[in-house]
Amino acid sequence: MDGWQTRRKRIPGHDWCVVQLGIQGVIRGFDVDTSYFTGDHAPRVSIQAANFEEGAWGTLVGSFLKSDDWSCLVPMTELTPGNPASSHNYFPVTSQQRWSHVRLNIFPDGGIARLRVYGTGQKDWTAGDPKEPLDLVTIAYGGACVGFSNAHFGHPNNIIGVGTAKSMADGWETARRLDRPPILENDENGILLVPGCEWAVFRLAHPGVITQIEIDTKYFKGKRNATRKPLIIGTCKVDGCILTAQEEEDMVRQKWDLPGHKWKPLLPVTKLKPDEMHVLDSLTPELQDVITHAKFTITPDGGVSRLRLKGFPSSICLLRPREKPMMRFSVKAGFRANL
């Protein structure tokens, strides 16, 4: 029973704990998992939430830990025991507010194996230094992958995750393309002559101008030649465009068959080295092109640990209305950030 279990309560009251979310954001739903707690699971649960500004939590601990001022997202509800067929208790949330902490109440005591908080990151764009570039695609601020060609070994959402990758599994890795020629050749610039490529499209957390691109191939080491020098593992490029919410929905249905003239180059075809951080300047500072979406293309296939698109948010923020709450709560790996 690898979870939280309280002692048998013999005094008035109930047990509770406060959890700080990994990233602040909008909560879409909870999974209260009672796996393996078959005779001592918590019979009932409620979940509250609050939003504390960074640095303010320490001054409010004494007055807020046992306060009724927290917002209730899940009222007191009975839980199912931890049998394999019924251990997951899902609760959808329709609130559009931004939260930083949740309070899990169990009534009166018992055990819970896991609490999973699903949602999307959200940043307060009015805070911070306006002269400091921000990663506009990170999942922590609300960026998301909205289309891809292949995700055999890892979803593209991984590469916009928080922090550095922990392993190859924490990145985006495609299957090896079957249309590769039997013998690979380079052109005069050292670029592989292959027919296909793999791609992923990301919606930025906020429309903006990209000034710097970071591509990390950590853990993707590839093979080495007889001289023990790392071999180039392929090339990449980054393009951007500006789309409304309706246009994005149309592109998702059409599997991103977007006319080529819609895409503006942010990064030309660039060689990638294995297990290395690549810091590259974007083409857009000269053009001052605002984008809402970015397309990351790798040729012919392979893996990447992290993608950072740093720049400055634009005042153009009416292109995408606030995302509507999901009518049905579902858990899809890679499509929801576990806050």
N, C-alpha and C positions, 0 to 999 in steps of 0.2 A: 504494500500500500504506500506507494511513493507519492504522497500528497500532504495536505494539511489536515490534521486530525486533532480535535480539542478533547480535553478530559470530560468525563460525564459531569454535567453541571448539577450542583446541589445548592445553588444560591439563585435569587431572582435575577432575571435578565436573559441575555443571549450573547453569543459570540460573534465577532466581526474582525475584519482586517481591512487595511487601506493599502491599495496598490498604486504606485506611480506608473503611468503608462510609459512605454519606451519612447513613443513620440506623441506629441499632442495632435489631436485630430477629431474628426467626426466619427462617432461610433455607429456601426450598422447593426451589430448584433453580438450576442454572447453565446458561448458554449460552456456550460457548467458540467464538467465530466466527473462522474462518480465511479469510474472504473475500479473494480476490485473491492469497493466498499459495499459489501452485500448485506452486512448486519449492523453496520454502524455509520451509514452515510448520513449526511445532514438531511432531515426530513423536509425542510422548507428553506427557501432562500429569497432574499431581495437584494437588488443592486442599485446603488446610488452613484452619482458622479458629481464632480466639481472641477472648476477650472481655476488654477492658481498661476499667476504670472511667475516666470522664472525668478527664483530667489526669494519669493514671498512665502513659500511653504513653511520654512523654518519658523517664521514669526507667528504663524497661524496654527501650529500644531496643537498647542494647549487648548485653544478655544474651539477648534473645529473637529477634532477627532471624534468627539461624542455628540456632535451637534445635529439637530434635525434640519439644518438649513441646506443640506445637500439635496440635489435634485434627484428624484426617484425615476429611474429608467425601467426597472423591473419590479413590480409590486410583489408582496409575499406570495410565493408560488411553491407548490409541492414538487419535490424532485423524485425521480425514479431511482431505484437502487442500482448498484454497479454491475448488473449482469451484462454480458457482451452485447445483447440485442437492445438494451435500453439504457445504457450508461450515459449517452449524450443528451443533454437537456438544452435545446436551442431556444433563444429568446431574440426576436427581431426588435430593432430600435428604430424609431422614426425621427428622433430629434436631430436637428440640423446644427446644434450648437457644438462648439469646440470644447473638448474636455482634456484635462491633464491627469486626473486621479479618479479612481473608482473605489467605492467602499462595498465590500462583499459582506452581507449579513447572513448568518445561518441561525435557524431557529429550531430548538434552543442551542444545540451543539451537534457534534458529529464530525464527519470527514468528507473532504472533496479532493479528488485526484488532480484536476487541472481546471483552471479558469482561463479561457481564451477570449480575448477581446478583439473583434474584427471591425475594421473600418478603414478610413482613408486619412492620411496625414493632412494637416492644414496649418499653414503659417500665417502669422499676423504680419502682413506685408507693410504695415505702417511703422513697425518697430525696426530698429537696427540702423546701421549707417548706410545712407543712400549711395555713398561712393564706394561701398564694398561690394564686389561681385558675389552673386549667390548661385548655387547650383539649382537651376530652374527645372530640372527634370527629376530630382530626387523624390523617391516615394515618401520621404519624411515630410515633404511640403505639399504633397498631393499629386505628384507626377504618376503616370501609369502607362503601361504598355497596352495599346489598343489594337495591335495586329502584328503578326509574325509569319514567317514562311516555314520555320522548323524549330522545334524545341524538344528534340529527342532526349537529351540528357539533362537539360536545365532550362527553366523558363526565362525569357528576356527580362521579366520584372526583377529578377535577381540582380541584374547589373546596375539598377538604380537604387539598390538597397542601402541601408545605413552602414557606415563604416567600411572597412576593407573586407574583402572576401575571406572566408575561413578556409575554403578548399575549392577544388574545381566544381564540386557539387553546388557551391554557393554562387555560381556564375551562370552565364548562358552558353550552352554548348549544343551544337547541332549534330545530326548524323553526318557521316561522310557521304558526299554526293555520289550517286551511282553513274552520273553522266560524265565523270572525269575521263579524259583520254588515257589510254594505257600508259603512255609516256608523257610526262609533263614537260613543257618548254616555257621559256621566258621570252619576252620581247626585248627590244634593245634597251629598255629602261629597267629591265629586271622584273617586270610585272608578269605574273603567271598568265599563260594563254589558256584559259578555261572557259567553257560556255556558260556556266551558271553562277549563282551567288545565293546567299541567304540574307534576310533582312528582318528588321523589327521596327515598328512605328510606335513612337511615344507621344502622348499628350503632355505638354509642359504643365507644371503646377500653376504657372502664371505666364501670360504672353510676355515676351521680352526679346531683347537683342542679345545674342550669344557672342561672347568675346573670346572665350577660351574653351577648349575641348580637352578633356583628360580621358585617356583610354588605358585601362590597366589589364594586362594579360597575366597577372600573377597566377602561379600554379600551372598555367598552360605552357609547358616547357617544350613540347615537341621532341623531335629527335635531334641528334648532333652528328656532324660529319666526322671524318677521320681526323681532322685537325682540332677537334673538340670545340669548334666555334659554333655558337648557336646559329641555326638556320632561320631565315625569314619564314614565318608560318603563313603568310598571306597578306592581303591588303584590305583596307576599309575605306569608306567614305561616309560623310554625313551630309544630309540635305534637310532643308526646312521648308515649311509652307504655313499658310494661315488659313484656317478652316473654322467655320461656325459649327455649333453643336449639331445642326441638321446635316451639314456636309460630312461631319465625322460619322454619324450614324449611317449615311448612305455609303461611305467608303467601307465601313465594317461589313455591310451586306454584300458589297462588291469585291470583298477581299483585297481592298486597297489597290484596285486597278485605277490609280490616279494618273491623269495625263502628265507626261513628263515635264511640260512647261510650267506646271504648278509648283514643282520643287525648285528651290533655290539652293545652290551649293553653299554649304557651311565649311566643309573640309573636302578638298580634292582627294583623288585616289592616293592613299598613303600606305607605305609598307609598315607592317607591324612586326615587332620582335617578340620572341617568347619571354614570359616571366619578367615583364618590364613595364614600368609606368611611362606612358607617352603623354607629354604635355604639349599641346599644339594650339596655335593661334587660329581663330576663326576668320573666315573671309568677310563676315558681316560688319565688323567695325567700320569699314570703309563705306559700305552700302547702307548701314543703319536700318537693316531689314528687321522688322518685328515678325516673329513667328509664334505659332501656337502649337505646332507639331514638328517632330524631327524624325527622320528616317535614317537608321544606322544600318549600313550594308557591309557585309564581310564577304570576301571572295577567296577561295571558292566555298569554304565552310570552316568550321572550327569552333573555338570558344574564346570568350572574353569574361574577365572577372567583374570589372566595373566600368561604367560610362558616366562621366560628369560633364554637363553642359552649363558652364558658368557664364553669367552675364548679368544684365540689369532688367528688372521687371518694367514693363511698359504700362502706361495709363490706359491702354486699350484692354478693358476688362469686361466689356459687355458682350463679347462674342460668345461666351459660354455662360449661360445662366447657372445658378447654383444647382448642383446635381440633385435630382429628385430622390427621395428615399425609396429604397427597393421595397416592392410590395411583398416579395417573398424572400425570406432569409435563406441564403445558401452559402456553403463554404466551398470555394474552388481554389485549390492550391495555386498560388502565384497571382491571383486576381484580387486578393484582399490583403492588405497589410495587417499582420497580427500585432496590434498596438501593445 
